[in-house]
Amino acid sequence: MDVNEGKIKFTEDAINELKEELKERKTKVREDIRNAIGVAKSFGDLSENSEYEAARHEQDANEARIREIEEIISHAVVIDDNLIDTSLVSLGTRVTLWDLDNENEEIEYSIVSKNDVNPMEHKISEESPIGNAICGRHEFDKVSVETPSGVRHFQIRKIERS
């Protein structure tokens, strides 16, 4: 059995962001919700109290997110940023791609864990179509990627740490 089975890879920065969010949710967010529930209770009858219902809903959502973060952290494997090999595309690298279909366009992607994906910030996982096609590849390799909008062709121009 693989010791990393069921584990999720994270860069140190990414896991620290999750730990910071967890800390804030367990302290500040919980306190804010407790205060909102207290204020809502002071309005009287809870059966028709929309402020109380909203605060309880927020409390449930916060507790669910706390459990989710704790679960993620318990299955995390932290990748040492200093050990990231920039000779190939992998988690923790930033990659500059030359779009061979539109030769005036360079695109930069950061390869992140699946929990840190943010397409608007060009953060993709190894499991995304582009991430899957470029991970393990080297500078100047050419790749073809099947995307929802059709096959796209890229050349890897630069690999560096994120």
C-alpha positions in Angstrom: 0.0 0.0 0.0 1.3 3.5 -1.0 1.8 5.7 2.1 0.7 8.7 0.1 -2.6 7.0 -1.0 -5.5 9.4 -0.2 -3.0 12.2 0.4 -3.3 15.6 -1.2 -0.2 17.5 -2.2 0.2 21.1 -1.2 2.9 23.7 -1.3 3.9 25.2 2.0 2.3 28.5 1.2 -1.0 26.8 0.3 -1.2 24.7 3.5 -0.3 27.8 5.5 -3.2 29.7 3.9 -5.6 26.9 4.9 -4.3 26.9 8.4 -4.8 30.6 8.6 -8.4 30.3 7.4 -9.0 27.6 9.9 -7.7 29.7 12.7 -9.8 32.7 11.7 -13.0 30.6 11.4 -12.4 29.0 14.8 -11.9 32.3 16.5 -13.1 35.5 14.9 -15.9 34.0 12.7 -17.2 31.8 15.5 -17.2 34.8 17.8 -19.0 37.1 15.3 -21.7 34.4 14.7 -22.1 33.9 18.5 -22.7 37.6 18.8 -25.2 37.7 15.9 -27.1 34.8 17.5 -27.2 36.6 20.8 -28.5 39.8 19.2 -31.1 37.8 17.3 -32.3 36.0 20.4 -32.9 39.3 22.1 -35.6 40.1 19.5 -37.8 37.5 21.2 -39.8 34.7 19.5 -37.3 32.5 17.6 -39.9 30.7 15.6 -40.4 33.7 13.2 -37.0 35.3 13.7 -35.2 35.6 10.3 -32.1 37.1 11.9 -31.8 34.1 14.2 -32.3 31.7 11.3 -29.7 33.5 9.2 -27.2 33.4 12.0 -27.8 29.7 12.6 -27.4 29.0 8.9 -24.1 30.9 8.9 -23.0 29.0 12.0 -23.8 25.7 10.2 -21.9 26.7 7.1 -18.9 27.9 9.1 -18.7 24.6 11.1 -19.0 22.6 7.9 -16.0 24.6 6.4 -14.0 24.0 9.6 -14.6 20.3 9.3 -13.7 20.4 5.6 -10.4 22.2 6.3 -9.5 19.9 9.1 -10.1 16.9 6.8 -8.0 18.4 4.0 -5.1 19.2 6.4 -5.2 15.7 7.9 -4.6 14.3 4.4 -2.1 16.9 3.3 1.4 16.2 2.1 3.5 19.3 2.1 5.9 19.7 -0.8 9.1 21.4 0.3 9.4 24.5 -1.9 13.2 24.1 -2.0 12.9 20.7 -3.5 10.7 21.7 -6.4 12.5 20.6 -9.6 12.2 23.4 -12.1 13.6 21.3 -14.9 10.1 19.9 -15.3 6.5 21.0 -14.8 5.1 19.9 -11.4 3.2 21.1 -8.4 4.6 24.4 -7.2 5.9 25.6 -10.5 4.8 28.5 -12.7 4.9 27.7 -16.4 4.9 30.0 -19.4 3.3 28.5 -22.4 3.5 29.8 -26.0 0.1 29.3 -27.7 1.1 27.7 -31.0 -2.4 28.3 -32.4 -2.3 32.0 -31.7 1.4 32.8 -31.9 1.1 36.2 -30.4 0.0 34.9 -27.0 1.9 33.7 -24.0 0.0 32.2 -21.1 1.3 31.7 -17.6 -0.1 29.0 -15.3 0.7 28.1 -11.7 0.4 24.4 -10.9 -1.4 24.1 -7.6 -3.2 21.4 -5.6 -6.8 20.6 -6.6 -8.0 22.6 -3.6 -6.3 25.8 -4.7 -7.5 25.9 -8.3 -8.5 29.3 -9.4 -8.9 29.6 -13.2 -9.3 33.4 -13.0 -5.8 33.6 -11.5 -4.5 31.0 -13.9 -4.0 28.5 -11.0 -4.6 25.0 -12.4 -4.1 21.5 -10.9 -2.2 18.6 -12.3 -5.6 17.0 -13.0 -6.9 19.7 -15.3 -6.6 19.1 -19.0 -3.7 21.5 -19.5 -2.1 20.6 -16.2 -2.3 16.9 -17.1 -0.7 17.6 -20.5 2.2 19.6 -19.2 3.1 18.0 -15.9 6.3 16.0 -16.2 7.3 17.9 -19.4 10.4 20.1 -19.9 11.1 23.5 -21.3 10.6 23.7 -25.1 8.4 20.5 -25.1 5.3 20.8 -27.3 2.0 19.5 -26.1 -1.5 19.1 -27.5 -4.4 19.5 -25.1 -8.0 18.4 -25.5 -10.1 21.3 -24.0 -13.8 21.9 -24.1 -13.2 24.3 -27.0 -11.2 21.8 -29.0 -7.5 20.7 -29.3 -5.0 23.4 -28.4 -1.3 23.3 -29.0 1.4 24.8 -26.7 5.1 25.0 -26.3 6.5 25.2 -22.8 8.7 28.3 -22.8 9.7 28.7 -19.1 9.4 26.8 -15.8 10.1 28.4 -12.4 9.0 28.1 -8.8 5.6 29.7 -8.1 
